[in-house]
Structures are given as C-alpha cells and as structure tokens.
Amino acid sequence: MAFGELGLRQKEYEESSPEYLTLAIEGKRKADTARTKETYEIARTLAYFSVSPHTKKNISPKKLWPLYWDKKTQGTLEWIKANKDKFEKLTLN
C-alpha cells in the first residue's frame, strides 16, 4: 500500500515508522479527497453556467447538482435535543 499510494522506494518504506506511514497515508487520502471535491465543484459550476440561461427558475448550483458533502451535518447538541426522549428511555430503565 505505501509503495503505490505514497510512491515510496523500498528503502524509504523500510526506514519509515508505522506512525509516519499512517500519517502519510491519511494525509495523501485527504489531499486526494480535496482534489476530487474541487474537481466536482468545478464541474458543477460549469454545468450551472451552461444550464442557467435555459431555465425559467433561478436555480443554484447546489440545487442543480447536489453532492453528498453539501448536506449540513447535525451537531452533537442538536442530535441530543432531537433524540432526547430515546436517550431518556435508555438511561432511565
């Protein structure tokens, strides 16, 4: 995995600690994910500008092409408030 994903030579791999390899792989994956997201954002913007002159309604790029990272995640406090009854049933019984 480290050879291909990180592009390390065998000597570099052998001299690296497990902690270094773990952090390097995580960093590489985060960078790849960010690059992928950026590519999709560019494609979505181009699609929006291509389609928007032909639509009757004013539509946003996010409504035209929703992506999974557009969804707002619920914070812990909001989740606790929304599930308070379930939580109390579990803790009181």
N, C-alpha and C positions, 0 to 999 in steps of 0.2 A: 504494500500500500504506500509506504513512504517513498519508495523508489519512483513510482509512477506519478503519484499525486503531487509530491513535492519536488520531484526532479533531482533527488539526491544521488550522488555516486555512492557506491558500496562503502568506501572508506568513511565518507561523511555520515552515512547511516550508522555504521558501527561505532563511531566516536560520539554519537548523539545520545543523550539520556532519554529515558522514556518520557519524562516531563516535557523536555524540549520537543520531542516528536509529537506528543499530544497537543501542545500549544500551537505548534507549527501547522498541524493538520487542521485544527479548529480555525486558525487564522486564515488559512487557504480557503476553507469552505465558506467562511463568512465573506471573504473577498469575492469568491465565485458567485455567491448568492446576491451580493450587492450589484455585481456586474450584470447578472441576469435580470434583476429587478429594473435596473437602469435601462436595459435594452427593451424590456416590455413597456416601460413608461414612455420611451421614445416612440415605439411602435403605436402605442395608444394615442399619443399626441398627434402623430401623423394621420392616423385613422380619423381622429376627431376633425382635424382641419380639412380632410378630404370629404367627409360626410356632412359637416355642419352647413355648408351653403345649400345643400339639397334637402334639409329638414325644415319642417314648418315650426316645430317647437325648438326653443333654445335648450339644448341638451349639453350636459357637462361630459368631459372625457370619462369620468368615473362611472357615469350612468350608461354611457355608450358601451364601454368595455370594462366591466367590474373585474378586479383582480383580487385574489384572496387576501392580500395584505391591506386592502382598503378598509376591511371591516375593523371597526373600533373594538378593541378588547375591553372586557369588563374588568375593572379593578377589584381588588380583594374586598374592600369595604362595600362596594356596590353588590358584589356577589353574596356577601354575608347578609346584607339587608334584603336582597331578593329571595334568599333561601332561609330566612330566619326561622320560619315555622318548622321546616325539615330539620334544621340544626337543633332546635329545642327538643323535638321528638327524640332525636338520637341521644342527646345528653341527659335528658330528664328520666328516661326509662331505664 
